[in-house]
Amino acid sequence: MKGFKVLVPLFFGLLGFSKNASVLPDTFCGINNTAFQVNEEVTFTVYYSVAGVYVNAGTAIFTSKLEKVNNRPVYHVTGEGKTNSSYDWIYRVRDKYETYIDTATMQPLKFVRNVNEGGYKIYQNITFNKTANTAITTNGVFKVPACVQDVVSAMYYARNIDFSKLRPEDKIPFSMFLDNEVYNMYIRYVGKEEIKTRYGKFRAIKIKPLLLKGQIFEGGENMTVWVTDDANRIPVRIESPLVVGKVKIDMMSHSNLRHPLTSLVKRK
């Protein structure tokens, strides 16, 4: 079940950057949080398919709390993904990603990655020095851009983008630090449409990240993400082919949203 490797990072993945792309100015600097609040919780169900039939194979849960890092108030956002117990014998996943986002700047100050995927374990603890523009890891000190994001903070930052100012095909650039490297990336704004999910029918904003080809993804703009066309901007569906099979992720429950879920057309 290789698809479970992407339970949490799938939401933005390792996005590629095209040197020939027409992109907008860096919108990942200087933005205020208007999309989510403390104690928000959103739960997703992961469906995996090999022969055209999707099966319920795992869950991912994102939560936010208010804490402090170096006496600065931060959003402590946690994303946890796991396979269902009935699939553990095939490919057991227990992943946990944590980011600590400065409430004033929406920039990450700390990132923790603790994954166990089929017995393969990774633990990373990264501290971002925003004054020196460095990322401090167990492997050393790395120079990073001023507004660099981690894999989880990028998703929460992007929820605050004003898509009403974008035109279809506009590309939104940003940089991400992961595995001791800086990736220059973008997401492409496709437009708006209605989408039916396991939760219900939504008016949604459709975006596409450009994926790097690797062991899990085929590469290219094959992943599609739909987020609510309201002030919450929560993902309601993610679809992507994998090297083996396909994965579909649907939002299935939520609590303590900052705004009413006005994009919901009909509850299933």
NUVEX-824702 format. One line per 8 residues: number of its first residue (from 1); for each residue x, y, z of N, C-alpha, C, O. Coordinates in nm, 3 decimals. Layout:
residues N
NUM) X Y Z X Y Z X Y Z X Y Z  ... $
//
This chain:
residues 268
1) 0.083 -0.120 0.000 0.000 0.000 0.000 0.087 0.126 0.000 0.086 0.202 0.097  0.161 0.147 -0.107 0.251 0.260 -0.114 0.178 0.394 -0.104 0.238 0.494 -0.067  0.050 0.394 -0.138 -0.023 0.519 -0.134 -0.027 0.584 0.002 -0.044 0.705 0.012  -0.011 0.505 0.108 -0.019 0.559 0.241 0.102 0.641 0.280 0.099 0.711 0.382  0.208 0.636 0.203 0.323 0.721 0.230 0.286 0.869 0.220 0.359 0.954 0.271  0.174 0.898 0.156 0.137 1.037 0.132 0.015 1.079 0.213 -0.051 1.176 0.176  -0.016 1.011 0.320 -0.133 1.045 0.399 -0.134 1.190 0.443 -0.236 1.258 0.432  -0.022 1.240 0.493 -0.015 1.379 0.536 0.048 1.469 0.432 -0.013 1.569 0.395 $
9) 0.169 1.439 0.380 0.231 1.533 0.286 0.161 1.541 0.153 0.194 1.628 0.073  0.065 1.451 0.125 -0.006 1.455 -0.003 -0.072 1.590 -0.026 -0.089 1.631 -0.140  -0.111 1.659 0.080 -0.188 1.781 0.065 -0.111 1.889 -0.010 -0.173 1.978 -0.070  0.020 1.884 -0.009 0.096 1.969 -0.098 0.212 1.896 -0.162 0.264 1.942 -0.264  0.252 1.785 -0.106 0.353 1.700 -0.167 0.484 1.771 -0.195 0.508 1.882 -0.146  0.569 1.707 -0.274 0.691 1.770 -0.322 0.659 1.830 -0.458 0.653 1.759 -0.559  0.638 1.960 -0.460 0.592 2.025 -0.581 0.710 2.073 -0.663 0.808 2.124 -0.608  0.700 2.056 -0.794 0.811 2.098 -0.879 0.797 2.242 -0.923 0.687 2.298 -0.919 $
17) 0.906 2.302 -0.966 0.905 2.439 -1.014 0.956 2.443 -1.156 1.065 2.391 -1.185  0.881 2.502 -1.246 0.921 2.513 -1.385 0.983 2.650 -1.411 0.921 2.753 -1.383  1.103 2.653 -1.464 1.171 2.779 -1.489 1.100 2.863 -1.594 1.118 2.984 -1.599  1.020 2.799 -1.678 0.951 2.871 -1.784 0.809 2.914 -1.746 0.737 2.970 -1.828  0.770 2.886 -1.621 0.633 2.915 -1.580 0.613 3.065 -1.560 0.704 3.137 -1.519  0.491 3.110 -1.590 0.453 3.248 -1.562 0.389 3.250 -1.424 0.278 3.199 -1.407  0.458 3.308 -1.327 0.412 3.301 -1.189 0.386 3.440 -1.135 0.438 3.539 -1.185  0.304 3.445 -1.031 0.273 3.570 -0.965 0.383 3.603 -0.865 0.465 3.518 -0.833 $
25) 0.385 3.727 -0.816 0.481 3.760 -0.711 0.461 3.670 -0.590 0.354 3.613 -0.571  0.565 3.658 -0.507 0.561 3.568 -0.393 0.453 3.613 -0.294 0.469 3.713 -0.224  0.343 3.538 -0.290 0.234 3.570 -0.198 0.248 3.499 -0.065 0.159 3.510 0.020  0.357 3.428 -0.045 0.377 3.356 0.079 0.455 3.439 0.181 0.510 3.384 0.277  0.461 3.569 0.160 0.519 3.662 0.256 0.414 3.767 0.292 0.344 3.819 0.205  0.404 3.796 0.419 0.318 3.905 0.462 0.171 3.881 0.443 0.105 3.957 0.374  0.118 3.776 0.504 -0.024 3.746 0.495 -0.078 3.725 0.636 -0.006 3.678 0.723  -0.203 3.761 0.658 -0.267 3.743 0.788 -0.357 3.622 0.787 -0.415 3.588 0.683 $
33) -0.369 3.557 0.900 -0.457 3.441 0.910 -0.601 3.484 0.931 -0.635 3.543 1.033  -0.684 3.454 0.834 -0.828 3.479 0.846 -0.908 3.352 0.821 -1.031 3.354 0.824  -0.838 3.239 0.796 -0.905 3.117 0.751 -0.933 3.016 0.863 -1.036 2.948 0.860  -0.844 3.005 0.961 -0.865 2.903 1.065 -0.844 2.962 1.203 -0.791 3.072 1.218  -0.887 2.887 1.303 -0.874 2.933 1.440 -0.821 2.820 1.529 -0.808 2.705 1.486  -0.790 2.856 1.652 -0.741 2.760 1.749 -0.849 2.655 1.776 -0.968 2.685 1.781  -0.803 2.532 1.794 -0.889 2.415 1.824 -0.971 2.368 1.705 -1.066 2.292 1.721  -0.935 2.412 1.587 -0.997 2.355 1.467 -0.951 2.210 1.450 -0.835 2.178 1.477 $
41) -1.041 2.125 1.406 -1.005 1.985 1.377 -1.076 1.942 1.249 -1.197 1.958 1.235  -0.998 1.886 1.156 -1.053 1.838 1.030 -1.003 1.696 1.007 -0.883 1.669 1.016  -1.095 1.605 0.977 -1.062 1.464 0.958 -1.088 1.422 0.814 -1.188 1.461 0.754  -0.996 1.344 0.759 -1.005 1.297 0.622 -1.001 1.144 0.618 -0.936 1.080 0.700  -1.070 1.088 0.521 -1.062 0.945 0.495 -0.984 0.924 0.366 -1.005 0.992 0.266  -0.893 0.828 0.370 -0.807 0.798 0.256 -0.859 0.671 0.187 -0.874 0.567 0.250  -0.885 0.683 0.058 -0.931 0.570 -0.021 -0.823 0.534 -0.122 -0.765 0.620 -0.187  -0.797 0.405 -0.134 -0.691 0.357 -0.223 -0.750 0.259 -0.323 -0.833 0.175 -0.289 $
49) -0.705 0.270 -0.449 -0.758 0.184 -0.556 -0.645 0.130 -0.641 -0.552 0.202 -0.676  -0.655 0.002 -0.674 -0.562 -0.060 -0.769 -0.636 -0.102 -0.895 -0.585 -0.082 -1.006  -0.754 -0.159 -0.880 -0.829 -0.212 -0.995 -0.959 -0.136 -1.018 -1.056 -0.194 -1.068  -0.963 -0.008 -0.982 -1.081 0.071 -1.009 -1.181 0.078 -0.896 -1.276 0.156 -0.903  -1.161 0.000 -0.791 -1.251 0.001 -0.675 -1.178 0.065 -0.558 -1.073 0.016 -0.516  -1.234 0.173 -0.506 -1.171 0.242 -0.393 -1.213 0.177 -0.262 -1.331 0.149 -0.240  -1.116 0.153 -0.174 -1.143 0.096 -0.043 -1.098 0.195 0.063 -1.000 0.267 0.045  -1.169 0.197 0.174 -1.135 0.282 0.288 -1.011 0.223 0.355 -1.016 0.115 0.414 $
57) -0.900 0.294 0.344 -0.774 0.236 0.387 -0.705 0.310 0.500 -0.613 0.256 0.560  -0.747 0.433 0.531 -0.677 0.505 0.637 -0.742 0.639 0.666 -0.840 0.677 0.602  -0.686 0.709 0.764 -0.738 0.839 0.804 -0.624 0.938 0.823 -0.509 0.899 0.847  -0.658 1.065 0.813 -0.565 1.173 0.844 -0.641 1.279 0.922 -0.752 1.316 0.883  -0.583 1.328 1.030 -0.648 1.426 1.116 -0.556 1.545 1.135 -0.438 1.528 1.167  -0.610 1.665 1.117 -0.535 1.789 1.138 -0.600 1.868 1.251 -0.721 1.890 1.251  -0.517 1.910 1.347 -0.567 1.988 1.460 -0.477 2.110 1.481 -0.362 2.111 1.439  -0.532 2.211 1.547 -0.453 2.332 1.577 -0.474 2.371 1.723 -0.585 2.363 1.776 $
65) -0.366 2.415 1.786 -0.370 2.463 1.924 -0.288 2.591 1.934 -0.206 2.620 1.846  -0.308 2.667 2.039 -0.231 2.787 2.063 -0.127 2.760 2.171 -0.162 2.722 2.283  0.000 2.778 2.137 0.110 2.755 2.231 0.213 2.866 2.215 0.188 2.965 2.148  0.330 2.848 2.277 0.437 2.946 2.264 0.569 2.878 2.230 0.598 2.769 2.279  0.647 2.943 2.145 0.783 2.901 2.113 0.872 3.023 2.131 0.854 3.124 2.063  0.968 3.013 2.221 1.055 3.128 2.253 0.975 3.252 2.288 1.005 3.363 2.246  0.870 3.229 2.368 0.782 3.335 2.417 0.700 3.403 2.307 0.643 3.510 2.329  0.696 3.342 2.189 0.612 3.394 2.082 0.490 3.304 2.066 0.503 3.182 2.064 $
73) 0.371 3.362 2.055 0.251 3.280 2.034 0.255 3.212 1.897 0.286 3.275 1.796  0.223 3.083 1.896 0.227 3.006 1.772 0.103 2.920 1.760 0.042 2.880 1.860  0.066 2.892 1.634 -0.033 2.787 1.608 0.045 2.656 1.602 0.130 2.638 1.515  0.015 2.566 1.693 0.076 2.433 1.689 -0.020 2.343 1.610 -0.122 2.298 1.662  0.015 2.319 1.486 -0.070 2.238 1.397 -0.011 2.099 1.385 0.108 2.082 1.358  -0.094 1.999 1.407 -0.051 1.860 1.400 -0.131 1.787 1.293 -0.254 1.796 1.288  -0.060 1.714 1.208 -0.123 1.627 1.109 -0.080 1.484 1.134 0.039 1.453 1.131  -0.177 1.397 1.158 -0.147 1.256 1.186 -0.218 1.168 1.084 -0.337 1.185 1.057 $
81) -0.144 1.074 1.027 -0.201 0.981 0.930 -0.172 0.838 0.970 -0.063 0.807 1.018  -0.269 0.751 0.949 -0.247 0.610 0.981 -0.336 0.522 0.894 -0.444 0.563 0.852  -0.287 0.403 0.867 -0.368 0.304 0.798 -0.467 0.242 0.894 -0.443 0.238 1.015  -0.579 0.194 0.841 -0.673 0.119 0.923 -0.607 -0.011 0.970 -0.521 -0.066 0.901  -0.648 -0.058 1.085 -0.585 -0.178 1.143 -0.596 -0.298 1.051 -0.509 -0.385 1.053  -0.703 -0.305 0.972 -0.721 -0.420 0.883 -0.620 -0.421 0.768 -0.602 -0.523 0.702  -0.552 -0.306 0.745 -0.453 -0.298 0.637 -0.310 -0.292 0.689 -0.215 -0.289 0.611  -0.295 -0.291 0.822 -0.161 -0.280 0.880 -0.070 -0.394 0.837 0.051 -0.376 0.824 $
89) -0.128 -0.511 0.816 -0.044 -0.626 0.780 0.013 -0.613 0.639 0.113 -0.676 0.604  -0.053 -0.528 0.556 -0.005 -0.505 0.419 0.102 -0.397 0.419 0.212 -0.415 0.366  0.067 -0.283 0.478 0.161 -0.171 0.481 0.119 -0.079 0.596 0.027 0.001 0.579  0.184 -0.089 0.709 0.146 -0.014 0.829 0.207 0.126 0.826 0.328 0.143 0.807  0.122 0.227 0.845 0.168 0.365 0.849 0.121 0.431 0.979 0.004 0.422 1.017  0.214 0.498 1.045 0.184 0.581 1.161 0.270 0.706 1.146 0.385 0.709 1.190  0.214 0.810 1.085 0.287 0.933 1.055 0.235 1.048 1.141 0.116 1.059 1.168  0.329 1.132 1.184 0.291 1.252 1.260 0.378 1.369 1.216 0.501 1.362 1.222 $
97) 0.313 1.476 1.171 0.381 1.598 1.130 0.332 1.711 1.219 0.213 1.726 1.243  0.427 1.793 1.268 0.392 1.906 1.354 0.462 2.032 1.306 0.581 2.029 1.273  0.388 2.142 1.302 0.447 2.270 1.269 0.404 2.371 1.373 0.294 2.365 1.428  0.494 2.466 1.400 0.468 2.571 1.497 0.477 2.704 1.421 0.587 2.749 1.388  0.362 2.766 1.394 0.353 2.880 1.305 0.335 3.008 1.386 0.243 3.019 1.467  0.423 3.104 1.364 0.413 3.235 1.430 0.278 3.298 1.394 0.248 3.315 1.276  0.198 3.332 1.495 0.064 3.385 1.468 0.069 3.521 1.401 -0.026 3.559 1.333  0.178 3.596 1.420 0.187 3.730 1.363 0.231 3.730 1.218 0.189 3.816 1.140 $
105) 0.316 3.635 1.181 0.374 3.634 1.046 0.330 3.517 0.960 0.352 3.518 0.839  0.269 3.417 1.021 0.232 3.293 0.952 0.353 3.220 0.894 0.343 3.149 0.794  0.468 3.239 0.960 0.590 3.170 0.920 0.623 3.061 1.023 0.606 3.084 1.143  0.669 2.943 0.979 0.700 2.836 1.074 0.828 2.865 1.153 0.928 2.911 1.097  0.822 2.837 1.282 0.939 2.852 1.368 1.001 2.717 1.402 1.118 2.707 1.439  0.920 2.611 1.388 0.968 2.477 1.421 0.886 2.374 1.344 0.767 2.394 1.320  0.951 2.266 1.306 0.883 2.159 1.232 0.936 2.024 1.281 1.057 2.004 1.292  0.844 1.933 1.310 0.881 1.799 1.356 0.813 1.696 1.266 0.693 1.703 1.243 $
113) 0.891 1.603 1.217 0.841 1.497 1.130 0.878 1.364 1.192 0.996 1.334 1.212  0.777 1.283 1.222 0.799 1.153 1.287 0.714 1.050 1.213 0.594 1.039 1.237  0.777 0.975 1.124 0.701 0.883 1.040 0.751 0.739 1.056 0.869 0.714 1.079  0.656 0.649 1.042 0.684 0.505 1.043 0.600 0.444 0.933 0.479 0.429 0.948  0.664 0.410 0.822 0.593 0.363 0.704 0.649 0.229 0.662 0.758 0.220 0.606  0.574 0.125 0.690 0.619 -0.010 0.656 0.748 -0.047 0.727 0.828 -0.123 0.673  0.769 0.006 0.845 0.891 -0.023 0.921 1.004 0.075 0.894 1.105 0.073 0.964  0.988 0.161 0.792 1.089 0.262 0.761 1.059 0.386 0.843 0.953 0.448 0.827 $
121) 1.151 0.424 0.931 1.128 0.532 1.025 1.213 0.654 0.993 1.330 0.642 0.956  1.153 0.772 1.008 1.222 0.899 0.991 1.182 0.991 1.105 1.064 1.005 1.136  1.281 1.054 1.167 1.251 1.157 1.267 1.334 1.280 1.233 1.457 1.273 1.222  1.266 1.394 1.217 1.334 1.520 1.189 1.279 1.628 1.280 1.159 1.637 1.303  1.370 1.710 1.332 1.333 1.822 1.418 1.405 1.946 1.364 1.528 1.954 1.370  1.330 2.040 1.311 1.388 2.155 1.243 1.346 2.283 1.315 1.229 2.303 1.345  1.443 2.368 1.341 1.417 2.501 1.396 1.451 2.606 1.291 1.559 2.603 1.233  1.358 2.699 1.267 1.381 2.806 1.170 1.422 2.934 1.242 1.350 2.983 1.329 $
129) 1.538 2.987 1.205 1.583 3.115 1.256 1.546 3.221 1.153 1.612 3.234 1.050  1.441 3.295 1.181 1.390 3.391 1.084 1.475 3.517 1.075 1.464 3.592 0.978  1.560 3.539 1.173 1.650 3.654 1.167 1.768 3.627 1.075 1.806 3.711 0.993  1.825 3.506 1.089 1.940 3.468 1.007 1.899 3.398 0.878 1.983 3.371 0.792  1.769 3.367 0.864 1.719 3.291 0.749 1.793 3.158 0.734 1.852 3.128 0.630  1.789 3.080 0.842 1.851 2.948 0.842 1.754 2.845 0.899 1.661 2.878 0.973  1.778 2.721 0.863 1.707 2.606 0.920 1.809 2.520 0.990 1.907 2.477 0.930  1.787 2.494 1.120 1.882 2.417 1.199 1.827 2.277 1.217 1.718 2.258 1.271 $
137) 1.903 2.178 1.171 1.863 2.038 1.182 1.976 1.960 1.247 2.081 2.016 1.279  1.955 1.830 1.266 2.060 1.744 1.322 2.174 1.724 1.223 2.282 1.677 1.261  2.150 1.760 1.097 2.253 1.746 0.993 2.329 1.875 0.966 2.419 1.878 0.881  2.294 1.982 1.037 2.366 2.106 1.019 2.274 2.225 1.008 2.155 2.218 1.039  2.333 2.338 0.964 2.260 2.463 0.947 2.252 2.494 0.798 2.353 2.492 0.728  2.130 2.521 0.751 2.107 2.540 0.608 2.048 2.679 0.583 1.958 2.723 0.654  2.100 2.746 0.482 2.046 2.877 0.442 1.913 2.856 0.372 1.900 2.769 0.285  1.813 2.937 0.409 1.680 2.924 0.350 1.627 3.062 0.312 1.674 3.162 0.366 $
145) 1.530 3.068 0.221 1.468 3.197 0.188 1.395 3.257 0.308 1.365 3.186 0.405  1.368 3.386 0.301 1.307 3.456 0.414 1.170 3.401 0.451 1.136 3.395 0.569  1.092 3.362 0.353 0.954 3.318 0.380 0.934 3.170 0.354 0.828 3.128 0.309  1.035 3.090 0.383 1.029 2.947 0.358 0.922 2.882 0.446 0.899 2.925 0.559  0.858 2.779 0.393 0.755 2.706 0.464 0.799 2.561 0.483 0.893 2.514 0.419  0.728 2.491 0.573 0.744 2.346 0.580 0.621 2.283 0.515 0.532 2.354 0.469  0.617 2.151 0.512 0.514 2.083 0.434 0.373 2.104 0.490 0.276 2.097 0.416  0.361 2.129 0.623 0.229 2.150 0.682 0.195 2.298 0.688 0.082 2.337 0.658 $
153) 0.292 2.382 0.727 0.264 2.526 0.735 0.224 2.582 0.599 0.146 2.677 0.591  0.279 2.524 0.491 0.245 2.571 0.356 0.096 2.557 0.329 0.035 2.644 0.267  0.039 2.446 0.376 -0.103 2.424 0.352 -0.187 2.527 0.426 -0.284 2.580 0.371  -0.150 2.554 0.552 -0.228 2.649 0.631 -0.206 2.792 0.584 -0.296 2.875 0.592  -0.088 2.821 0.535 -0.062 2.952 0.477 -0.145 2.970 0.350 -0.205 3.076 0.328  -0.147 2.867 0.266 -0.219 2.876 0.139 -0.370 2.892 0.159 -0.438 2.947 0.073  -0.421 2.846 0.272 -0.563 2.863 0.299 -0.603 3.010 0.309 -0.720 3.045 0.296  -0.505 3.096 0.331 -0.533 3.239 0.346 -0.512 3.319 0.217 -0.527 3.441 0.218 $
161) -0.479 3.253 0.108 -0.463 3.322 -0.019 -0.600 3.369 -0.070 -0.698 3.296 -0.065  -0.602 3.491 -0.119 -0.726 3.546 -0.175 -0.737 3.502 -0.321 -0.683 3.568 -0.410  -0.806 3.392 -0.344 -0.818 3.338 -0.479 -0.903 3.425 -0.570 -0.899 3.410 -0.692  -0.981 3.517 -0.512 -1.065 3.603 -0.595 -0.981 3.699 -0.680 -1.031 3.755 -0.777  -0.855 3.717 -0.643 -0.767 3.804 -0.718 -0.690 3.731 -0.828 -0.612 3.791 -0.902  -0.713 3.600 -0.838 -0.640 3.519 -0.936 -0.726 3.489 -1.058 -0.849 3.491 -1.051  -0.659 3.462 -1.168 -0.724 3.419 -1.290 -0.686 3.274 -1.316 -0.578 3.231 -1.275  -0.772 3.196 -1.381 -0.736 3.058 -1.414 -0.601 3.051 -1.484 -0.571 3.133 -1.571 $
169) -0.521 2.954 -1.445 -0.385 2.928 -1.494 -0.278 3.011 -1.422 -0.159 2.990 -1.446  -0.318 3.104 -1.333 -0.218 3.174 -1.253 -0.145 3.074 -1.163 -0.205 2.979 -1.112  -0.016 3.097 -1.145 0.066 3.009 -1.061 0.114 3.085 -0.938 0.159 3.199 -0.948  0.103 3.021 -0.822 0.138 3.083 -0.695 0.268 3.020 -0.645 0.267 2.904 -0.606  0.379 3.093 -0.645 0.507 3.035 -0.605 0.531 3.041 -0.455 0.479 3.130 -0.387  0.607 2.947 -0.405 0.654 2.951 -0.267 0.771 2.856 -0.254 0.796 2.774 -0.342  0.843 2.866 -0.143 0.956 2.778 -0.117 0.929 2.693 0.006 0.863 2.737 0.101  0.980 2.569 0.003 0.960 2.476 0.113 1.092 2.409 0.149 1.172 2.375 0.062 $
177) 1.114 2.393 0.280 1.233 2.323 0.327 1.192 2.184 0.374 1.106 2.169 0.461  1.254 2.081 0.315 1.224 1.943 0.351 1.344 1.856 0.317 1.405 1.871 0.212  1.376 1.765 0.409 1.489 1.673 0.388 1.619 1.749 0.358 1.697 1.710 0.271  1.640 1.858 0.432 1.763 1.938 0.424 1.780 2.007 0.289 1.892 2.042 0.251  1.672 2.027 0.216 1.679 2.096 0.089 1.567 2.199 0.077 1.461 2.185 0.139  1.592 2.302 -0.003 1.491 2.402 -0.033 1.434 2.372 -0.171 1.507 2.357 -0.269  1.302 2.362 -0.178 1.233 2.337 -0.304 1.157 2.464 -0.344 1.078 2.516 -0.265  1.181 2.513 -0.466 1.105 2.625 -0.519 0.986 2.569 -0.595 1.002 2.489 -0.688 $
185) 0.865 2.609 -0.554 0.746 2.540 -0.599 0.635 2.636 -0.637 0.647 2.757 -0.618  0.528 2.581 -0.691 0.408 2.660 -0.714 0.286 2.569 -0.717 0.298 2.447 -0.733  0.170 2.630 -0.701 0.044 2.561 -0.726 -0.027 2.640 -0.837 -0.015 2.762 -0.844  -0.100 2.570 -0.921 -0.171 2.635 -1.031 -0.319 2.647 -0.997 -0.384 2.549 -0.962  -0.370 2.768 -1.007 -0.512 2.792 -0.984 -0.589 2.756 -1.111 -0.565 2.815 -1.217  -0.680 2.660 -1.101 -0.755 2.613 -1.217 -0.884 2.692 -1.235 -0.920 2.729 -1.346  -0.954 2.716 -1.124 -1.082 2.786 -1.132 -1.177 2.737 -1.025 -1.134 2.684 -0.922  -1.305 2.753 -1.048 -1.407 2.711 -0.951 -1.503 2.612 -1.015 -1.534 2.622 -1.134 $
193) -1.549 2.517 -0.935 -1.648 2.421 -0.982 -1.714 2.353 -0.863 -1.665 2.363 -0.751  -1.823 2.285 -0.888 -1.888 2.207 -0.783 -1.831 2.066 -0.783 -1.804 2.009 -0.889  -1.813 2.010 -0.665 -1.754 1.877 -0.651 -1.838 1.795 -0.553 -1.875 1.844 -0.447  -1.867 1.670 -0.589 -1.938 1.579 -0.500 -1.836 1.489 -0.430 -1.754 1.424 -0.495  -1.841 1.486 -0.298 -1.751 1.404 -0.218 -1.832 1.309 -0.131 -1.955 1.309 -0.136  -1.762 1.228 -0.053 -1.833 1.137 0.038 -1.906 1.214 0.148 -1.997 1.161 0.212  -1.867 1.340 0.169 -1.931 1.423 0.271 -2.054 1.494 0.216 -2.156 1.506 0.284  -2.044 1.543 0.091 -2.154 1.617 0.032 -2.110 1.688 -0.094 -2.005 1.659 -0.151 $
201) -2.191 1.782 -0.138 -2.165 1.859 -0.259 -2.119 1.999 -0.220 -2.183 2.066 -0.139  -2.006 2.042 -0.279 -1.946 2.171 -0.242 -1.925 2.259 -0.363 -1.900 2.211 -0.474  -1.934 2.390 -0.341 -1.875 2.487 -0.433 -1.728 2.495 -0.393 -1.695 2.521 -0.278  -1.640 2.473 -0.490 -1.499 2.455 -0.455 -1.406 2.534 -0.545 -1.439 2.570 -0.657  -1.288 2.560 -0.491 -1.176 2.618 -0.566 -1.086 2.502 -0.605 -1.048 2.421 -0.521  -1.052 2.495 -0.732 -0.974 2.383 -0.785 -0.832 2.428 -0.813 -0.809 2.528 -0.883  -0.734 2.354 -0.758 -0.594 2.386 -0.780 -0.518 2.258 -0.815 -0.562 2.147 -0.787  -0.402 2.277 -0.879 -0.318 2.164 -0.917 -0.173 2.192 -0.880 -0.115 2.289 -0.929 $
209) -0.114 2.108 -0.796 0.029 2.119 -0.772 0.106 2.040 -0.877 0.057 1.938 -0.926  0.224 2.086 -0.911 0.308 2.015 -1.007 0.400 1.922 -0.929 0.484 1.968 -0.851  0.386 1.791 -0.949 0.458 1.692 -0.869 0.588 1.648 -0.935 0.596 1.632 -1.056  0.689 1.629 -0.851 0.812 1.569 -0.898 0.792 1.419 -0.914 0.727 1.356 -0.830  0.846 1.362 -1.018 0.836 1.218 -1.037 0.924 1.148 -0.935 1.039 1.186 -0.913  0.869 1.044 -0.871 0.945 0.971 -0.771 0.890 0.832 -0.752 0.825 0.777 -0.841  0.915 0.775 -0.635 0.872 0.639 -0.607 0.721 0.629 -0.591 0.663 0.523 -0.613  0.656 0.740 -0.552 0.513 0.736 -0.524 0.433 0.802 -0.636 0.336 0.744 -0.684 $
217) 0.473 0.922 -0.676 0.397 0.997 -0.776 0.453 0.976 -0.915 0.572 0.950 -0.933  0.365 0.989 -1.015 0.407 0.978 -1.154 0.472 1.106 -1.205 0.543 1.104 -1.305  0.449 1.215 -1.137 0.503 1.344 -1.179 0.404 1.418 -1.268 0.306 1.361 -1.314  0.431 1.547 -1.290 0.342 1.629 -1.370 0.225 1.681 -1.290 0.222 1.668 -1.167  0.128 1.741 -1.357 0.012 1.799 -1.290 -0.102 1.697 -1.282 -0.211 1.721 -1.333  -0.076 1.586 -1.219 -0.176 1.480 -1.209 -0.259 1.490 -1.082 -0.370 1.436 -1.076  -0.207 1.557 -0.980 -0.283 1.572 -0.856 -0.379 1.690 -0.868 -0.344 1.795 -0.922  -0.500 1.671 -0.817 -0.600 1.778 -0.814 -0.651 1.795 -0.672 -0.681 1.696 -0.604 $
225) -0.661 1.919 -0.627 -0.708 1.951 -0.493 -0.825 2.046 -0.503 -0.820 2.145 -0.576  -0.932 2.017 -0.430 -1.047 2.106 -0.421 -1.059 2.158 -0.279 -1.063 2.078 -0.184  -1.065 2.289 -0.261 -1.085 2.348 -0.129 -1.214 2.427 -0.129 -1.260 2.472 -0.234  -1.273 2.443 -0.012 -1.404 2.508 -0.003 -1.397 2.651 -0.053 -1.306 2.727 -0.019  -1.496 2.688 -0.134 -1.506 2.824 -0.183 -1.581 2.908 -0.081 -1.688 2.962 -0.108  -1.522 2.918 0.037 -1.570 3.004 0.143 -1.448 3.050 0.223 -1.335 3.023 0.182  -1.468 3.116 0.332 -1.357 3.176 0.407 -1.270 3.073 0.479 -1.161 3.107 0.524  -1.317 2.948 0.490 -1.238 2.845 0.561 -1.126 2.786 0.475 -1.017 2.757 0.525 $
233) -1.153 2.768 0.346 -1.054 2.713 0.253 -1.001 2.576 0.297 -0.880 2.551 0.288  -1.088 2.489 0.344 -1.041 2.357 0.383 -1.048 2.262 0.263 -1.144 2.268 0.186  -0.949 2.175 0.247 -0.956 2.075 0.139 -1.073 1.981 0.163 -1.093 1.932 0.274  -1.151 1.955 0.058 -1.262 1.861 0.069 -1.239 1.737 -0.015 -1.299 1.633 0.010  -1.150 1.747 -0.115 -1.113 1.629 -0.193 -0.975 1.648 -0.253 -0.938 1.758 -0.296  -0.897 1.539 -0.254 -0.768 1.534 -0.321 -0.763 1.404 -0.399 -0.794 1.297 -0.345  -0.725 1.412 -0.526 -0.713 1.292 -0.609 -0.577 1.291 -0.676 -0.526 1.395 -0.718  -0.518 1.172 -0.686 -0.391 1.162 -0.757 -0.364 1.018 -0.796 -0.386 0.926 -0.717 $
241) -0.315 0.997 -0.919 -0.263 0.864 -0.953 -0.129 0.845 -0.886 -0.055 0.941 -0.864  -0.099 0.721 -0.853 0.031 0.685 -0.796 0.103 0.595 -0.894 0.047 0.555 -0.996  0.226 0.565 -0.865 0.299 0.471 -0.950 0.224 0.338 -0.957 0.218 0.274 -1.061  0.168 0.299 -0.843 0.081 0.181 -0.837 -0.052 0.223 -0.779 -0.060 0.255 -0.661  -0.157 0.223 -0.860 -0.290 0.255 -0.811 -0.320 0.404 -0.809 -0.250 0.485 -0.868  -0.427 0.436 -0.738 -0.471 0.574 -0.724 -0.511 0.599 -0.579 -0.540 0.506 -0.504  -0.509 0.727 -0.540 -0.551 0.764 -0.406 -0.653 0.876 -0.415 -0.643 0.965 -0.500  -0.753 0.870 -0.326 -0.855 0.974 -0.316 -0.874 1.004 -0.168 -0.889 0.913 -0.087 $
249) -0.873 1.131 -0.133 -0.888 1.172 0.007 -1.005 1.267 0.018 -1.011 1.367 -0.053  -1.099 1.236 0.106 -1.217 1.320 0.127 -1.223 1.370 0.270 -1.197 1.295 0.364  -1.260 1.498 0.286 -1.289 1.550 0.419 -1.418 1.485 0.468 -1.518 1.484 0.396  -1.416 1.431 0.590 -1.532 1.358 0.640 -1.593 1.419 0.766 -1.709 1.393 0.796  -1.516 1.500 0.840 -1.571 1.566 0.958 -1.488 1.688 0.991 -1.372 1.700 0.951  -1.550 1.779 1.066 -1.480 1.901 1.105 -1.543 1.955 1.233 -1.658 1.925 1.264  -1.467 2.033 1.307 -1.519 2.100 1.425 -1.441 2.229 1.448 -1.324 2.240 1.411  -1.508 2.325 1.508 -1.448 2.455 1.543 -1.391 2.529 1.421 -1.284 2.589 1.430 $
257) -1.462 2.523 1.310 -1.421 2.604 1.196 -1.439 2.752 1.231 -1.526 2.788 1.309  -1.356 2.835 1.172 -1.361 2.977 1.202 -1.484 3.044 1.141 -1.537 3.141 1.196  -1.528 2.991 1.028 -1.640 3.052 0.956 -1.746 2.945 0.925 -1.714 2.826 0.925  -1.869 2.986 0.898 -1.970 2.889 0.854 -1.927 2.824 0.723 -1.861 2.886 0.640  -1.964 2.698 0.707 -1.926 2.622 0.586 -2.028 2.653 0.476 -2.107 2.568 0.437  -2.024 2.775 0.427 -2.125 2.822 0.332 -2.109 2.760 0.193 -2.200 2.768 0.110  -1.995 2.699 0.167 -1.973 2.635 0.035 -2.046 2.503 0.022 -2.057 2.449 -0.089  -2.096 2.449 0.132 -2.167 2.320 0.128 -2.303 2.340 0.064 -2.388 2.411 0.118 $
265) -2.324 2.278 -0.051 -2.449 2.289 -0.125 -2.551 2.189 -0.070 -2.668 2.222 -0.049  -2.504 2.066 -0.049 -2.593 1.961 -0.002 -2.515 1.857 0.076 -2.415 1.805 0.028  -2.560 1.827 0.196 -2.497 1.724 0.278 -2.540 1.588 0.230 -2.658 1.567 0.204  -2.447 1.495 0.218 -2.482 1.362 0.167 -2.557 1.284 0.273 -2.594 1.169 0.249 $
//
